[in-house]
Amino acid sequence: MAKKIDPEIRDKIVEKIKNDGLSAAKAAQEFGISANTIYNWLGRGKIGSDTLEIGKLKRENQQLKLIIAELMLDSSKGKKNR
């Protein structure tokens, strides 16, 4: 029999996926539940593929910002050493 997951935790997971761009696989790993369970929740909430795509783009955008920041720091260090 499947374990019952607290609705507050379910809502927190869905919120992280929708707003923070957390992937269902990462959320499943983080919270110790099945990715299929999360996909079922997302399907019931009628979260479209657009919402999931936005989350993915948010993650990618954050990664790109970090890369740019690192490159800018490296560049400024290079100029100081001249």
PDB file of N, CA, C and O in Angstrom:
ATOM      1  N   MET A   1       0.840  -1.189   0.000  1.00  0.00           N
ATOM      2  CA  MET A   1       0.000   0.000   0.000  1.00  0.00           C
ATOM      3  C   MET A   1       0.882   1.248   0.000  1.00  0.00           C
ATOM      4  O   MET A   1       1.888   1.315   0.705  1.00  0.00           O
ATOM      5  N   ALA A   2       0.494   2.207  -0.783  1.00  0.00           N
ATOM      6  CA  ALA A   2       1.273   3.435  -0.898  1.00  0.00           C
ATOM      7  C   ALA A   2       1.137   4.273   0.360  1.00  0.00           C
ATOM      8  O   ALA A   2       0.081   4.314   0.992  1.00  0.00           O
ATOM      9  N   LYS A   3       2.242   4.946   0.714  1.00  0.00           N
ATOM     10  CA  LYS A   3       2.177   5.800   1.894  1.00  0.00           C
ATOM     11  C   LYS A   3       1.467   7.106   1.566  1.00  0.00           C
ATOM     12  O   LYS A   3       1.575   7.628   0.456  1.00  0.00           O
ATOM     13  N   LYS A   4       0.751   7.615   2.537  1.00  0.00           N
ATOM     14  CA  LYS A   4       0.005   8.868   2.373  1.00  0.00           C
ATOM     15  C   LYS A   4       0.961  10.033   2.608  1.00  0.00           C
ATOM     16  O   LYS A   4       1.679  10.071   3.607  1.00  0.00           O
ATOM     17  N   ILE A   5       0.959  10.969   1.686  1.00  0.00           N
ATOM     18  CA  ILE A   5       1.835  12.143   1.790  1.00  0.00           C
ATOM     19  C   ILE A   5       0.992  13.337   2.205  1.00  0.00           C
ATOM     20  O   ILE A   5      -0.067  13.603   1.636  1.00  0.00           O
ATOM     21  N   ASP A   6       1.480  14.041   3.195  1.00  0.00           N
ATOM     22  CA  ASP A   6       0.781  15.200   3.745  1.00  0.00           C
ATOM     23  C   ASP A   6       0.489  16.207   2.623  1.00  0.00           C
ATOM     24  O   ASP A   6       1.382  16.541   1.845  1.00  0.00           O
ATOM     25  N   PRO A   7      -0.748  16.687   2.540  1.00  0.00           N
ATOM     26  CA  PRO A   7      -1.099  17.661   1.490  1.00  0.00           C
ATOM     27  C   PRO A   7      -0.227  18.920   1.504  1.00  0.00           C
ATOM     28  O   PRO A   7       0.022  19.516   0.456  1.00  0.00           O
ATOM     29  N   GLU A   8       0.235  19.323   2.693  1.00  0.00           N
ATOM     30  CA  GLU A   8       1.103  20.505   2.773  1.00  0.00           C
ATOM     31  C   GLU A   8       2.432  20.245   2.061  1.00  0.00           C
ATOM     32  O   GLU A   8       2.964  21.121   1.378  1.00  0.00           O
ATOM     33  N   ILE A   9       2.958  19.038   2.229  1.00  0.00           N
ATOM     34  CA  ILE A   9       4.210  18.686   1.559  1.00  0.00           C
ATOM     35  C   ILE A   9       3.981  18.590   0.059  1.00  0.00           C
ATOM     36  O   ILE A   9       4.803  19.052  -0.733  1.00  0.00           O
ATOM     37  N   ARG A  10       2.856  17.986  -0.329  1.00  0.00           N
ATOM     38  CA  ARG A  10       2.525  17.891  -1.755  1.00  0.00           C
ATOM     39  C   ARG A  10       2.459  19.282  -2.372  1.00  0.00           C
ATOM     40  O   ARG A  10       3.023  19.523  -3.439  1.00  0.00           O
ATOM     41  N   ASP A  11       1.766  20.197  -1.694  1.00  0.00           N
ATOM     42  CA  ASP A  11       1.637  21.560  -2.214  1.00  0.00           C
ATOM     43  C   ASP A  11       2.992  22.255  -2.300  1.00  0.00           C
ATOM     44  O   ASP A  11       3.258  23.007  -3.238  1.00  0.00           O
ATOM     45  N   LYS A  12       3.849  21.992  -1.305  1.00  0.00           N
ATOM     46  CA  LYS A  12       5.185  22.592  -1.307  1.00  0.00           C
ATOM     47  C   LYS A  12       5.998  22.098  -2.506  1.00  0.00           C
ATOM     48  O   LYS A  12       6.690  22.877  -3.162  1.00  0.00           O
ATOM     49  N   ILE A  13       5.904  20.801  -2.779  1.00  0.00           N
ATOM     50  CA  ILE A  13       6.638  20.218  -3.904  1.00  0.00           C
ATOM     51  C   ILE A  13       6.141  20.791  -5.228  1.00  0.00           C
ATOM     52  O   ILE A  13       6.937  21.188  -6.080  1.00  0.00           O
ATOM     53  N   VAL A  14       4.819  20.831  -5.393  1.00  0.00           N
ATOM     54  CA  VAL A  14       4.249  21.359  -6.635  1.00  0.00           C
ATOM     55  C   VAL A  14       4.623  22.830  -6.798  1.00  0.00           C
ATOM     56  O   VAL A  14       4.926  23.278  -7.904  1.00  0.00           O
ATOM     57  N   GLU A  15       4.601  23.570  -5.709  1.00  0.00           N
ATOM     58  CA  GLU A  15       4.964  24.996  -5.753  1.00  0.00           C
ATOM     59  C   GLU A  15       6.423  25.173  -6.193  1.00  0.00           C
ATOM     60  O   GLU A  15       6.726  26.044  -7.008  1.00  0.00           O
ATOM     61  N   LYS A  16       7.321  24.345  -5.651  1.00  0.00           N
ATOM     62  CA  LYS A  16       8.739  24.430  -6.031  1.00  0.00           C
ATOM     63  C   LYS A  16       8.928  24.121  -7.514  1.00  0.00           C
ATOM     64  O   LYS A  16       9.746  24.744  -8.191  1.00  0.00           O
ATOM     65  N   ILE A  17       8.165  23.154  -8.006  1.00  0.00           N
ATOM     66  CA  ILE A  17       8.278  22.802  -9.426  1.00  0.00           C
ATOM     67  C   ILE A  17       7.760  23.935 -10.292  1.00  0.00           C
ATOM     68  O   ILE A  17       8.383  24.296 -11.290  1.00  0.00           O
ATOM     69  N   LYS A  18       6.623  24.494  -9.913  1.00  0.00           N
ATOM     70  CA  LYS A  18       6.006  25.555 -10.715  1.00  0.00           C
ATOM     71  C   LYS A  18       6.795  26.846 -10.668  1.00  0.00           C
ATOM     72  O   LYS A  18       7.016  27.474 -11.704  1.00  0.00           O
ATOM     73  N   ASN A  19       7.222  27.251  -9.485  1.00  0.00           N
ATOM     74  CA  ASN A  19       7.802  28.585  -9.332  1.00  0.00           C
ATOM     75  C   ASN A  19       9.322  28.626  -9.306  1.00  0.00           C
ATOM     76  O   ASN A  19       9.929  29.593  -9.768  1.00  0.00           O
ATOM     77  N   ASP A  20       9.934  27.586  -8.770  1.00  0.00           N
ATOM     78  CA  ASP A  20      11.386  27.605  -8.626  1.00  0.00           C
ATOM     79  C   ASP A  20      12.096  26.831  -9.721  1.00  0.00           C
ATOM     80  O   ASP A  20      13.323  26.862  -9.817  1.00  0.00           O
ATOM     81  N   GLY A  21      11.325  26.136 -10.548  1.00  0.00           N
ATOM     82  CA  GLY A  21      11.931  25.401 -11.642  1.00  0.00           C
ATOM     83  C   GLY A  21      12.561  24.080 -11.234  1.00  0.00           C
ATOM     84  O   GLY A  21      13.349  23.512 -11.990  1.00  0.00           O
ATOM     85  N   LEU A  22      12.225  23.585 -10.050  1.00  0.00           N
ATOM     86  CA  LEU A  22      12.732  22.295  -9.609  1.00  0.00           C
ATOM     87  C   LEU A  22      12.155  21.207 -10.501  1.00  0.00           C
ATOM     88  O   LEU A  22      10.956  21.212 -10.779  1.00  0.00           O
ATOM     89  N   SER A  23      12.982  20.281 -10.950  1.00  0.00           N
ATOM     90  CA  SER A  23      12.480  19.204 -11.800  1.00  0.00           C
ATOM     91  C   SER A  23      11.760  18.170 -10.933  1.00  0.00           C
ATOM     92  O   SER A  23      12.029  18.039  -9.739  1.00  0.00           O
ATOM     93  N   ALA A  24      10.848  17.446 -11.558  1.00  0.00           N
ATOM     94  CA  ALA A  24      10.107  16.412 -10.832  1.00  0.00           C
ATOM     95  C   ALA A  24      11.070  15.345 -10.319  1.00  0.00           C
ATOM     96  O   ALA A  24      10.896  14.840  -9.210  1.00  0.00           O
ATOM     97  N   ALA A  25      12.071  15.001 -11.104  1.00  0.00           N
ATOM     98  CA  ALA A  25      13.043  13.988 -10.689  1.00  0.00           C
ATOM     99  C   ALA A  25      13.829  14.448  -9.461  1.00  0.00           C
ATOM    100  O   ALA A  25      14.027  13.678  -8.521  1.00  0.00           O
ATOM    101  N   LYS A  26      14.274  15.702  -9.472  1.00  0.00           N
ATOM    102  CA  LYS A  26      15.016  16.239  -8.323  1.00  0.00           C
ATOM    103  C   LYS A  26      14.124  16.320  -7.094  1.00  0.00           C
ATOM    104  O   LYS A  26      14.561  16.008  -5.986  1.00  0.00           O
ATOM    105  N   ALA A  27      12.880  16.736  -7.285  1.00  0.00           N
ATOM    106  CA  ALA A  27      11.935  16.819  -6.168  1.00  0.00           C
ATOM    107  C   ALA A  27      11.687  15.436  -5.580  1.00  0.00           C
ATOM    108  O   ALA A  27      11.626  15.275  -4.362  1.00  0.00           O
ATOM    109  N   ALA A  28      11.546  14.444  -6.444  1.00  0.00           N
ATOM    110  CA  ALA A  28      11.323  13.070  -5.981  1.00  0.00           C
ATOM    111  C   ALA A  28      12.506  12.598  -5.143  1.00  0.00           C
ATOM    112  O   ALA A  28      12.326  11.980  -4.094  1.00  0.00           O
ATOM    113  N   GLN A  29      13.694  12.890  -5.605  1.00  0.00           N
ATOM    114  CA  GLN A  29      14.898  12.497  -4.879  1.00  0.00           C
ATOM    115  C   GLN A  29      14.989  13.246  -3.547  1.00  0.00           C
ATOM    116  O   GLN A  29      15.283  12.647  -2.512  1.00  0.00           O
ATOM    117  N   GLU A  30      14.739  14.544  -3.580  1.00  0.00           N
ATOM    118  CA  GLU A  30      14.850  15.385  -2.398  1.00  0.00           C
ATOM    119  C   GLU A  30      13.859  14.972  -1.309  1.00  0.00           C
ATOM    120  O   GLU A  30      14.193  14.966  -0.124  1.00  0.00           O
ATOM    121  N   PHE A  31      12.634  14.626  -1.722  1.00  0.00           N
ATOM    122  CA  PHE A  31      11.586  14.333  -0.753  1.00  0.00           C
ATOM    123  C   PHE A  31      11.359  12.834  -0.555  1.00  0.00           C
ATOM    124  O   PHE A  31      10.503  12.436   0.236  1.00  0.00           O
ATOM    125  N   GLY A  32      12.116  12.005  -1.266  1.00  0.00           N
ATOM    126  CA  GLY A  32      12.028  10.563  -1.077  1.00  0.00           C
ATOM    127  C   GLY A  32      10.716   9.942  -1.528  1.00  0.00           C
ATOM    128  O   GLY A  32      10.199   9.027  -0.887  1.00  0.00           O
ATOM    129  N   ILE A  33      10.180  10.444  -2.634  1.00  0.00           N
ATOM    130  CA  ILE A  33       8.949   9.880  -3.177  1.00  0.00           C
ATOM    131  C   ILE A  33       9.151   9.580  -4.662  1.00  0.00           C
ATOM    132  O   ILE A  33      10.157   9.975  -5.252  1.00  0.00           O
ATOM    133  N   SER A  34       8.211   8.898  -5.243  1.00  0.00           N
ATOM    134  CA  SER A  34       8.304   8.507  -6.643  1.00  0.00           C
ATOM    135  C   SER A  34       8.059   9.698  -7.566  1.00  0.00           C
ATOM    136  O   SER A  34       7.186  10.529  -7.312  1.00  0.00           O
ATOM    137  N   ALA A  35       8.838   9.766  -8.632  1.00  0.00           N
ATOM    138  CA  ALA A  35       8.628  10.813  -9.636  1.00  0.00           C
ATOM    139  C   ALA A  35       7.258  10.650 -10.285  1.00  0.00           C
ATOM    140  O   ALA A  35       6.616  11.639 -10.640  1.00  0.00           O
ATOM    141  N   ASN A  36       6.810   9.408 -10.440  1.00  0.00           N
ATOM    142  CA  ASN A  36       5.479   9.175 -11.016  1.00  0.00           C
ATOM    143  C   ASN A  36       4.381   9.781 -10.155  1.00  0.00           C
ATOM    144  O   ASN A  36       3.394  10.302 -10.674  1.00  0.00           O
ATOM    145  N   THR A  37       4.551   9.713  -8.846  1.00  0.00           N
ATOM    146  CA  THR A  37       3.582  10.331  -7.936  1.00  0.00           C
ATOM    147  C   THR A  37       3.511  11.829  -8.195  1.00  0.00           C
ATOM    148  O   THR A  37       2.425  12.406  -8.253  1.00  0.00           O
ATOM    149  N   ILE A  38       4.662  12.449  -8.348  1.00  0.00           N
ATOM    150  CA  ILE A  38       4.700  13.899  -8.600  1.00  0.00           C
ATOM    151  C   ILE A  38       4.050  14.218  -9.938  1.00  0.00           C
ATOM    152  O   ILE A  38       3.288  15.179 -10.045  1.00  0.00           O
ATOM    153  N   TYR A  39       4.344  13.419 -10.958  1.00  0.00           N
ATOM    154  CA  TYR A  39       3.721  13.659 -12.263  1.00  0.00           C
ATOM    155  C   TYR A  39       2.202  13.510 -12.182  1.00  0.00           C
ATOM    156  O   TYR A  39       1.468  14.229 -12.861  1.00  0.00           O
ATOM    157  N   ASN A  40       1.734  12.580 -11.354  1.00  0.00           N
ATOM    158  CA  ASN A  40       0.289  12.447 -11.155  1.00  0.00           C
ATOM    159  C   ASN A  40      -0.295  13.705 -10.527  1.00  0.00           C
ATOM    160  O   ASN A  40      -1.349  14.183 -10.946  1.00  0.00           O
ATOM    161  N   TRP A  41       0.390  14.239  -9.522  1.00  0.00           N
ATOM    162  CA  TRP A  41      -0.080  15.480  -8.893  1.00  0.00           C
ATOM    163  C   TRP A  41      -0.127  16.611  -9.913  1.00  0.00           C
ATOM    164  O   TRP A  41      -1.089  17.378  -9.969  1.00  0.00           O
ATOM    165  N   LEU A  42       0.910  16.697 -10.703  1.00  0.00           N
ATOM    166  CA  LEU A  42       0.971  17.769 -11.699  1.00  0.00           C
ATOM    167  C   LEU A  42      -0.157  17.614 -12.714  1.00  0.00           C
ATOM    168  O   LEU A  42      -0.745  18.605 -13.145  1.00  0.00           O
ATOM    169  N   GLY A  43      -0.456  16.390 -13.091  1.00  0.00           N
ATOM    170  CA  GLY A  43      -1.547  16.136 -14.037  1.00  0.00           C
ATOM    171  C   GLY A  43      -2.902  16.495 -13.456  1.00  0.00           C
ATOM    172  O   GLY A  43      -3.755  17.045 -14.153  1.00  0.00           O
ATOM    173  N   ARG A  44      -3.103  16.184 -12.177  1.00  0.00           N
ATOM    174  CA  ARG A  44      -4.375  16.515 -11.530  1.00  0.00           C
ATOM    175  C   ARG A  44      -4.566  18.017 -11.401  1.00  0.00           C
ATOM    176  O   ARG A  44      -5.682  18.526 -11.501  1.00  0.00           O
ATOM    177  N   GLY A  45      -3.465  18.715 -11.178  1.00  0.00           N
ATOM    178  CA  GLY A  45      -3.538  20.162 -11.026  1.00  0.00           C
ATOM    179  C   GLY A  45      -3.626  20.875 -12.356  1.00  0.00           C
ATOM    180  O   GLY A  45      -3.682  22.103 -12.415  1.00  0.00           O
ATOM    181  N   LYS A  46      -3.637  20.094 -13.429  1.00  0.00           N
ATOM    182  CA  LYS A  46      -3.715  20.645 -14.786  1.00  0.00           C
ATOM    183  C   LYS A  46      -2.589  21.623 -15.058  1.00  0.00           C
ATOM    184  O   LYS A  46      -2.778  22.649 -15.713  1.00  0.00           O
ATOM    185  N   ILE A  47      -1.414  21.288 -14.544  1.00  0.00           N
ATOM    186  CA  ILE A  47      -0.239  22.094 -14.845  1.00  0.00           C
ATOM    187  C   ILE A  47       0.214  21.684 -16.232  1.00  0.00           C
ATOM    188  O   ILE A  47       0.608  20.539 -16.454  1.00  0.00           O
ATOM    189  N   GLY A  48       0.159  22.599 -17.139  1.00  0.00           N
ATOM    190  CA  GLY A  48       0.493  22.287 -18.518  1.00  0.00           C
ATOM    191  C   GLY A  48       1.981  22.198 -18.759  1.00  0.00           C
ATOM    192  O   GLY A  48       2.797  22.522 -17.896  1.00  0.00           O
ATOM    193  N   SER A  49       2.308  21.756 -19.938  1.00  0.00           N
ATOM    194  CA  SER A  49       3.715  21.641 -20.298  1.00  0.00           C
ATOM    195  C   SER A  49       4.372  23.018 -20.341  1.00  0.00           C
ATOM    196  O   SER A  49       5.585  23.135 -20.167  1.00  0.00           O
ATOM    197  N   ASP A  50       3.574  24.059 -20.573  1.00  0.00           N
ATOM    198  CA  ASP A  50       4.130  25.416 -20.570  1.00  0.00           C
ATOM    199  C   ASP A  50       4.702  25.766 -19.201  1.00  0.00           C
ATOM    200  O   ASP A  50       5.774  26.363 -19.107  1.00  0.00           O
ATOM    201  N   THR A  51       3.996  25.397 -18.151  1.00  0.00           N
ATOM    202  CA  THR A  51       4.458  25.688 -16.802  1.00  0.00           C
ATOM    203  C   THR A  51       5.750  24.943 -16.508  1.00  0.00           C
ATOM    204  O   THR A  51       6.678  25.504 -15.926  1.00  0.00           O
ATOM    205  N   LEU A  52       5.810  23.684 -16.911  1.00  0.00           N
ATOM    206  CA  LEU A  52       7.031  22.916 -16.698  1.00  0.00           C
ATOM    207  C   LEU A  52       8.178  23.480 -17.531  1.00  0.00           C
ATOM    208  O   LEU A  52       9.322  23.505 -17.076  1.00  0.00           O
ATOM    209  N   GLU A  53       7.880  23.929 -18.738  1.00  0.00           N
ATOM    210  CA  GLU A  53       8.903  24.529 -19.593  1.00  0.00           C
ATOM    211  C   GLU A  53       9.424  25.827 -18.975  1.00  0.00           C
ATOM    212  O   GLU A  53      10.620  26.112 -19.042  1.00  0.00           O
ATOM    213  N   ILE A  54       8.542  26.601 -18.382  1.00  0.00           N
ATOM    214  CA  ILE A  54       8.961  27.840 -17.723  1.00  0.00           C
ATOM    215  C   ILE A  54       9.899  27.519 -16.573  1.00  0.00           C
ATOM    216  O   ILE A  54      10.906  28.200 -16.380  1.00  0.00           O
ATOM    217  N   GLY A  55       9.574  26.487 -15.809  1.00  0.00           N
ATOM    218  CA  GLY A  55      10.452  26.068 -14.718  1.00  0.00           C
ATOM    219  C   GLY A  55      11.820  25.666 -15.227  1.00  0.00           C
ATOM    220  O   GLY A  55      12.841  26.025 -14.640  1.00  0.00           O
ATOM    221  N   LYS A  56      11.840  24.927 -16.308  1.00  0.00           N
ATOM    222  CA  LYS A  56      13.110  24.509 -16.910  1.00  0.00           C
ATOM    223  C   LYS A  56      13.904  25.727 -17.363  1.00  0.00           C
ATOM    224  O   LYS A  56      15.114  25.795 -17.147  1.00  0.00           O
ATOM    225  N   LEU A  57      13.240  26.677 -17.984  1.00  0.00           N
ATOM    226  CA  LEU A  57      13.920  27.891 -18.454  1.00  0.00           C
ATOM    227  C   LEU A  57      14.447  28.716 -17.283  1.00  0.00           C
ATOM    228  O   LEU A  57      15.510  29.328 -17.386  1.00  0.00           O
ATOM    229  N   LYS A  58      13.710  28.739 -16.170  1.00  0.00           N
ATOM    230  CA  LYS A  58      14.191  29.454 -14.985  1.00  0.00           C
ATOM    231  C   LYS A  58      15.486  28.838 -14.471  1.00  0.00           C
ATOM    232  O   LYS A  58      16.425  29.555 -14.125  1.00  0.00           O
ATOM    233  N   ARG A  59      15.534  27.498 -14.422  1.00  0.00           N
ATOM    234  CA  ARG A  59      16.758  26.814 -13.980  1.00  0.00           C
ATOM    235  C   ARG A  59      17.921  27.138 -14.901  1.00  0.00           C
ATOM    236  O   ARG A  59      19.019  27.454 -14.443  1.00  0.00           O
ATOM    237  N   GLU A  60      17.672  27.058 -16.212  1.00  0.00           N
ATOM    238  CA  GLU A  60      18.733  27.342 -17.181  1.00  0.00           C
ATOM    239  C   GLU A  60      19.196  28.788 -17.074  1.00  0.00           C
ATOM    240  O   GLU A  60      20.391  29.066 -17.170  1.00  0.00           O
ATOM    241  N   ASN A  61      18.269  29.698 -16.876  1.00  0.00           N
ATOM    242  CA  ASN A  61      18.601  31.113 -16.745  1.00  0.00           C
ATOM    243  C   ASN A  61      19.497  31.341 -15.525  1.00  0.00           C
ATOM    244  O   ASN A  61      20.467  32.097 -15.592  1.00  0.00           O
ATOM    245  N   GLN A  62      19.166  30.687 -14.417  1.00  0.00           N
ATOM    246  CA  GLN A  62      19.973  30.827 -13.207  1.00  0.00           C
ATOM    247  C   GLN A  62      21.384  30.294 -13.437  1.00  0.00           C
ATOM    248  O   GLN A  62      22.362  30.899 -12.998  1.00  0.00           O
ATOM    249  N   GLN A  63      21.481  29.160 -14.125  1.00  0.00           N
ATOM    250  CA  GLN A  63      22.796  28.594 -14.424  1.00  0.00           C
ATOM    251  C   GLN A  63      23.607  29.536 -15.303  1.00  0.00           C
ATOM    252  O   GLN A  63      24.805  29.713 -15.084  1.00  0.00           O
ATOM    253  N   LEU A  64      22.968  30.134 -16.286  1.00  0.00           N
ATOM    254  CA  LEU A  64      23.666  31.075 -17.174  1.00  0.00           C
ATOM    255  C   LEU A  64      24.119  32.315 -16.417  1.00  0.00           C
ATOM    256  O   LEU A  64      25.207  32.833 -16.670  1.00  0.00           O
ATOM    257  N   LYS A  65      23.301  32.791 -15.499  1.00  0.00           N
ATOM    258  CA  LYS A  65      23.697  33.947 -14.685  1.00  0.00           C
ATOM    259  C   LYS A  65      24.949  33.636 -13.869  1.00  0.00           C
ATOM    260  O   LYS A  65      25.840  34.475 -13.741  1.00  0.00           O
ATOM    261  N   LEU A  66      25.008  32.421 -13.319  1.00  0.00           N
ATOM    262  CA  LEU A  66      26.196  32.029 -12.556  1.00  0.00           C
ATOM    263  C   LEU A  66      27.429  31.963 -13.440  1.00  0.00           C
ATOM    264  O   LEU A  66      28.512  32.382 -13.034  1.00  0.00           O
ATOM    265  N   ILE A  67      27.269  31.444 -14.632  1.00  0.00           N
ATOM    266  CA  ILE A  67      28.394  31.363 -15.568  1.00  0.00           C
ATOM    267  C   ILE A  67      28.883  32.763 -15.931  1.00  0.00           C
ATOM    268  O   ILE A  67      30.087  33.017 -15.958  1.00  0.00           O
ATOM    269  N   ILE A  68      27.954  33.660 -16.206  1.00  0.00           N
ATOM    270  CA  ILE A  68      28.327  35.038 -16.557  1.00  0.00           C
ATOM    271  C   ILE A  68      29.045  35.708 -15.397  1.00  0.00           C
ATOM    272  O   ILE A  68      30.044  36.398 -15.601  1.00  0.00           O
ATOM    273  N   ALA A  69      28.547  35.512 -14.186  1.00  0.00           N
ATOM    274  CA  ALA A  69      29.186  36.115 -13.016  1.00  0.00           C
ATOM    275  C   ALA A  69      30.613  35.605 -12.848  1.00  0.00           C
ATOM    276  O   ALA A  69      31.524  36.379 -12.559  1.00  0.00           O
ATOM    277  N   GLU A  70      30.805  34.291 -13.032  1.00  0.00           N
ATOM    278  CA  GLU A  70      32.147  33.725 -12.929  1.00  0.00           C
ATOM    279  C   GLU A  70      33.073  34.292 -13.996  1.00  0.00           C
ATOM    280  O   GLU A  70      34.232  34.602 -13.720  1.00  0.00           O
ATOM    281  N   LEU A  71      32.561  34.425 -15.212  1.00  0.00           N
ATOM    282  CA  LEU A  71      33.382  34.975 -16.294  1.00  0.00           C
ATOM    283  C   LEU A  71      33.735  36.435 -16.029  1.00  0.00           C
ATOM    284  O   LEU A  71      34.848  36.874 -16.320  1.00  0.00           O
ATOM    285  N   MET A  72      32.791  37.178 -15.480  1.00  0.00           N
ATOM    286  CA  MET A  72      33.069  38.580 -15.175  1.00  0.00           C
ATOM    287  C   MET A  72      34.125  38.698 -14.084  1.00  0.00           C
ATOM    288  O   MET A  72      34.992  39.570 -14.144  1.00  0.00           O
ATOM    289  N   LEU A  73      34.051  37.816 -13.082  1.00  0.00           N
ATOM    290  CA  LEU A  73      35.063  37.837 -12.018  1.00  0.00           C
ATOM    291  C   LEU A  73      36.429  37.474 -12.569  1.00  0.00           C
ATOM    292  O   LEU A  73      37.427  38.116 -12.242  1.00  0.00           O
ATOM    293  N   ASP A  74      36.476  36.456 -13.397  1.00  0.00           N
ATOM    294  CA  ASP A  74      37.749  36.061 -14.002  1.00  0.00           C
ATOM    295  C   ASP A  74      38.318  37.186 -14.853  1.00  0.00           C
ATOM    296  O   ASP A  74      39.522  37.438 -14.841  1.00  0.00           O
ATOM    297  N   SER A  75      37.453  37.853 -15.584  1.00  0.00           N
ATOM    298  CA  SER A  75      37.892  38.953 -16.440  1.00  0.00           C
ATOM    299  C   SER A  75      38.436  40.111 -15.617  1.00  0.00           C
ATOM    300  O   SER A  75      39.468  40.688 -15.960  1.00  0.00           O
ATOM    301  N   SER A  76      37.749  40.451 -14.539  1.00  0.00           N
ATOM    302  CA  SER A  76      38.216  41.574 -13.710  1.00  0.00           C
ATOM    303  C   SER A  76      39.507  41.221 -13.000  1.00  0.00           C
ATOM    304  O   SER A  76      40.351  42.096 -12.801  1.00  0.00           O
ATOM    305  N   LYS A  77      39.688  39.976 -12.614  1.00  0.00           N
ATOM    306  CA  LYS A  77      40.953  39.551 -11.993  1.00  0.00           C
ATOM    307  C   LYS A  77      42.100  39.675 -12.987  1.00  0.00           C
ATOM    308  O   LYS A  77      43.211  40.061 -12.622  1.00  0.00           O
ATOM    309  N   GLY A  78      41.828  39.348 -14.234  1.00  0.00           N
ATOM    310  CA  GLY A  78      42.848  39.446 -15.272  1.00  0.00           C
ATOM    311  C   GLY A  78      43.286  40.871 -15.505  1.00  0.00           C
ATOM    312  O   GLY A  78      44.467  41.128 -15.741  1.00  0.00           O
ATOM    313  N   LYS A  79      42.350  41.806 -15.443  1.00  0.00           N
ATOM    314  CA  LYS A  79      42.677  43.214 -15.665  1.00  0.00           C
ATOM    315  C   LYS A  79      43.488  43.776 -14.505  1.00  0.00           C
ATOM    316  O   LYS A  79      44.350  44.629 -14.714  1.00  0.00           O
ATOM    317  N   LYS A  80      43.223  43.306 -13.275  1.00  0.00           N
ATOM    318  CA  LYS A  80      43.957  43.798 -12.110  1.00  0.00           C
ATOM    319  C   LYS A  80      45.404  43.316 -12.107  1.00  0.00           C
ATOM    320  O   LYS A  80      46.284  43.987 -11.570  1.00  0.00           O
ATOM    321  N   ASN A  81      45.644  42.172 -12.697  1.00  0.00           N
ATOM    322  CA  ASN A  81      46.992  41.602 -12.706  1.00  0.00           C
ATOM    323  C   ASN A  81      47.885  42.209 -13.777  1.00  0.00           C
ATOM    324  O   ASN A  81      49.070  41.879 -13.829  1.00  0.00           O
ATOM    325  N   ARG A  82      47.380  43.055 -14.607  1.00  0.00           N
ATOM    326  CA  ARG A  82      48.184  43.642 -15.700  1.00  0.00           C
ATOM    327  C   ARG A  82      49.055  44.745 -15.220  1.00  0.00           C
ATOM    328  O   ARG A  82      49.789  45.340 -16.010  1.00  0.00           O
TER     329      ARG A  82
END
